[in-house]
Amino acid sequence: MFKFARVLAMAMFCVAVCGQAWAADIKIGLMCPLTGKWASEGLEMKNIVSLLVDETNARGGINGNKVQLVIEDDAGDPRTAALAAQKLASAGVVAAIGTYGSAVTEASQNIFDESEIVQIGTGSTSVRLTEKGMPLFFRTCPRDDAQGKSAANAIARGNFKKIALLHDNSSYAKGLADQTGQALEKAGIPVIFFDALTPGERDYTAILTKLKAADPDLVFYTGYYPETGMLLRQKKEMAWPVPMMGGDASNHQDLVKTAGKDAAAGYFFISPPLPQDLDSAEAAHFLESYKKAYSSTPVSIWGIMAGDAYKAIEAALAAGQTDSQKMGAWLKGMKDLPVLSGSLGFDAKGDRVGEFYRVYKVNKDGVFELQPAQVAQ
């Protein structure tokens, strides 16, 4: 009797082990800035992707396998991002999501490529990221040349005649300034000022004084929202009422906190639509789930873009594409996948196809308002 019980126990153990091996976790990586000046962006990326993973697992996983999300903090820093990418590669992830910031993503590209891991960037719009010919790199955000064209169109519609372009020398901001300048030149709109500031400083009076001396009728700062808020606040302190606009890196409510409502009022920017302005069925369901889980709603589109990246990876895995090369080929053949921001597809370079830039303006209450009939084409 004792021998039979021992054999039975061994058999049950083998079944359990085999079952665990058959239903092993699928590891998907998420690299995002959980510390540093972009930490609020990273937290939303983490919250959104974590919630989507929970929903996948609640449905039984992907083809019977549960998903394990492996998260690494890149701190919005290229060197930290390289270490984060190495950790994700060592953890055995089948694909990686991230990150925010073109220079930060670029620092991780070779590591994922050499490890043969599909990487889907989420807020990295620099043109060169998809001009390198890396077959496993994709992004759910548009790239700078598309944004530059949309920015130039918005400037032309506003009847601005003398443009100052200011950037921060980052891959993203310099690229957007260059692309916008080229588009403005084609449109016959002169750029009378082109220079860079140093990000992270607290006093931009000197560069604002140079800008004022150039006498533009519009300042387009192409950098990120922390510096944008400082520029707006200090421009108001100088009593200089020139209009100011930005690109999609301005799309964060912390901009208003830094600038103050009075200084931010009238500022406008181009961006993919804010979460509350998404009109897909996927978005409606997700926003409801997010509110239940976190008692708030997401404020930035870049976390949504991370969710789109997860949806693409989930769809590829559900189609049986566990090999990285086959997953990459499958993603490039994917068209009109329903994701949080609408429908998703990639071209041969790994860039998102389609156009969905919008124009937003900050009202007197500090709210980002979508401008009717101002879709950036």
N, C-alpha and C positions, 0 to 999 in steps of 0.2 A: 504493500500500500504506500509506504514511504517512497519507494523507488518510483512508483507510478506518479506520485505527486511531484517528485523532483523533475521527472521527464516532462510532465505537463507544464510546470513552471518554466522550464527551459524553452519549451515550444512557444509559450505565451510571450516570453522575453524576445524570442527571435521575431515573432510576428510584430511586436511593438517596435523593435529596432528597424525592421524592414519597412514598416509603415512610416516611421519617422524619416527614413532615408528617402522614401518615395515622395513624402510631403515636406521635403526640406524647404526652408525659407529661401525665397528669391531676394537677394540683396540689391537694393537700388540706392545709390549715393545721392546726397544733397549737400552741395557746398554753397554756403551763404554767409554774409557778414553778420554774425550774432554779437560781435563787439565792434567798437570803432564808430566812426561818425555815420555809418550807414546801417547801424544795428536795427533801427526800426524797420528798414526794408527786409533785412534778414529774418527778423522775427515773423513777419507776415509770410515770407516764403516758407519758413518752418511750419507755421500753423496751417497754412493752406495745404501743403503737400502731406503733412501728417494726417490731416483730416481725410484727404482722398485715400491715403493708404488704409486708414481705419475702415472706410466705406468698402474698399476692395476686399479686405479681410472679412468683413461682416457678411459679404456675399459669397464667401467660400474661397477667396483668393483668386489666383490666376491659374486656371487649369488644375485646380486642386492644391496649389501651392500657396502658402501664405507669403506675404510681402514683408520684408524687414527693411525699414528705412534707416540707413546709416548716415548720420549727420556730422559734418565737419565745419568748424568756424574758420572762414578765411580772413576775417577781420577787415575786409576791404583793402587788403594789402597784398601785392604780388608775391612777395617772398613767403608770407604765411599761406597764400593760396597754393603755392608749389608744394609745401609740406602737406597741406590738406589733401591735395590730389594724390600724393604718394600714399597717404594713409588710406584713402578710399580704394586705391588700386590694390594695396596689400590686403584690404578687407574682403576682396573678392566680389566687388559689386559688378553686376552685369551691364549697368549703364549709370551715368552720373548726370545730375541736374545742376546747372549753375555755371556762372554766377552773375552777380550784379557788378558792373564796371568793366569796361573793355580791357584795360591793362591788367586787371585782376584775372579775368578769364584767360587772357593770352598767356599768362604765366603758368597756367595749368594745361594748356592745349597739348604740348609735346608729351607730357607725362601720360595723359589719357590715350593719346594716339599711339605711343610706343607700347602701352599696355593693352592695346586693342580693345578699348572701352568706348562705347558710344557716349558722347557728351552733348548735352543740349543746353546751350547758353540761354539766359532768360532776360537779361537787361544789358547786354553787351552789343552795341550797335556799330562798332568800328568796322569799316568796309573790309579792311585787310584780314579780319578773322576768317572770312570764308573765301578769301582769294589765295590761300595757301595750298589748296588742293588736298586738304585732310578729309578723307572719305567718311570719317566717323564723327565729324563735328557738324552740329546743327544749331539753330537758334529759333526761338519762338517770337523774338522781337524783330521789328524791321531794322534795316541798316541805315547808316548815316546818309548815303546818297539819296535814298527815298525820302528821308526826313529833311534833307537839305532842299530838295525840290518842293516839298510841302511848305517849308518855312518861307521860301522865296515867294510862293504863291500867296501865302497869308500876308506877307509884307506888301506885295503888289496890290492886293485887295484893300489894304488899309491906306493906300495912296501915300506911303512914306517914300521920300525922295533921296535922303542922305542917311546912309546906314553906317553905324559903328558896330563892328564885330569884335567881341571880347571873349576869350576862352581861357582855359587854365593849363594848357600844354598836355593834358591827359590825352590818351588815344581817342577817347570818345569825343571830348569837347573840341580838340583841335581838328579832328576829322569832320565834325559837323560844321565848324566854322569854315573850313576849306570848301566843303561841298555846297554850303549855302552861298558862299562868295562866288563860286563858279556859276550857280544857278541865277544869282542876281546879275552877274555880268551878262549872261545870255538874255536876260529880261531888260537890259539897259538901265538898271538901277545902280548908281554908284556906291561903292563902299569907300568911305572917306577915313576910316580908322580901322586898324587891325592890329591887335596886341593881346598880350596874356597877363593875367594876374597870378599870384602865388596862392594856391588854395591853403586853407587852414589859418590864414592870418585874421586878425581882429580889426584891423584898420585899413580900409581901402580908399581913404581920402585922396591919396596921391594919384591913383589910377582914375578915380572919378574926376579929379581936377583936369587931368589930361584929356579925358573924354569930353568934358564940358568945353574945353578950349577948341576942340575939333568941331563943335556945334552941329552934331547930328540931330535929326528929328526922330530917330529911333535907335535905342541901344539893344542889340541882341547879344545877351550873354549866354553862351552855349554850355556852360558848366553845370555843376550840381546844386541842389537846393540849399545846402548850408551857406554857401557863398552868395547865392542869389538873395537870400534873406538879408544878409549883411549889406549887400550893395543897395538894396531897396531902402533899408533903414537909414543908411548913411547918405544916400542921395536925397532923401527927404530932409535930413538934418542940414544939408547944404542948401535947401530950398530950391533945388533944381527939378523942375516938373517934367523933364523929358520922358516920354513913354519908354517902357522897357518890356522886352519879351524874352522868352526862353524856349528851350527844347524840352524833350520828354524827361530829362533828368531833373526838371523843376517840379515834376508831378508828385509832390508830397506835401501834406498839410503842415509839416514842420516848417516849411518856408514861411508861412504866415506867423507862426510862433516866434520865429527869429526876427522877421521884419516888423511885426506889429500890423494890426488890421489897417490902420490909416495909410501906412507906407506901402502895403501890399495892394491896396485897392486900385484897380485899373490895370494891374500887371496881367499880361496874357501869355499863353504858351501853347505850343502844339504838342499833342501826345496821342497815343492810342487811348481809347475811351476809359474813363474811370470805372471802377467796379460797379457803382450804382447805375451807370449808363449802359451797361451791357444788356442786350436784349435777347440772348439765346435761352432756350429751355434749360440747357446745362447750367448756365449762370444763375437762373432763377432758383433752381433746386439747390445749387451749391450755396448761394448767399443765405438762403434760409437755414441750411445745415450749419453754416459757419456761425450765424447769429446764435443758434441754440448752443453750440459748443463753446463759444468764447464770449457770449453776451455783448458782441460788438459786430461791426461790419468792417471788412478790409477797406483801407483808404488808398492803397496804391495799386497801380496796374501791374507792377513788376512781380508781386506775389502771385497774381493771377497768371502771369506768363510762366511762372514756375509750375503752377497747376497744369497749364497746357502741356508743358514738357512731360510731366508725369503721365498725363492722359495718352500722349503719343507713345511713350515707353510701354505703358500698360497694354495698349492696342497691339503693339508689335509682339510682345510676349504672348498675349492671348492668341495671336495668329501662329504661334509656334516658333517665332524667330528668336531663339536663345543664343545662337552664334552671332558674334558682333558684326561680322561682315555681312551676313544675311540680314541682320536687323537694320544695318545702315542702308542696304539696297531696298529693303521693304519700306523704310521711312521715305526714301526718295520717290517711291512709286505711290505713296499714300496721297489721296486727294480728299478734301472736304471731310476730314474727321471732325465730328462734333466735339468741341472743347469748351472751356469756360468762356473764352473771348469770342466765340463764334464757330467758324470752321477753320481747319488747319491743313496745310499741305506744304511741302518743301520742294525747292527746285534742285537741280543737279549739284549745286554748290552747297546745299544744306540751308539756304536762306528761306525764310517764310515767304510764301507767295500771297499776293493780295495787298490791298491798301485800306487802311482804316484810321489814318490820322484825323484828329479833330482839333478844333480851337477852343480853348478854355480861357475864361477871364475871371479874375478875382473880384468879387463884389465888395461892398462896404462892410459886410459882416465877416469877411475873410473866407467866404465859400467859393469853391471853384465851380463856375457855371458854364455848362456846355453852350456854345454859341449856336443858335439856330441858323441853318442854311450856311454854315461855315465849315463844311467838311473840306479838309485840306486835300486837294487833288494833286 
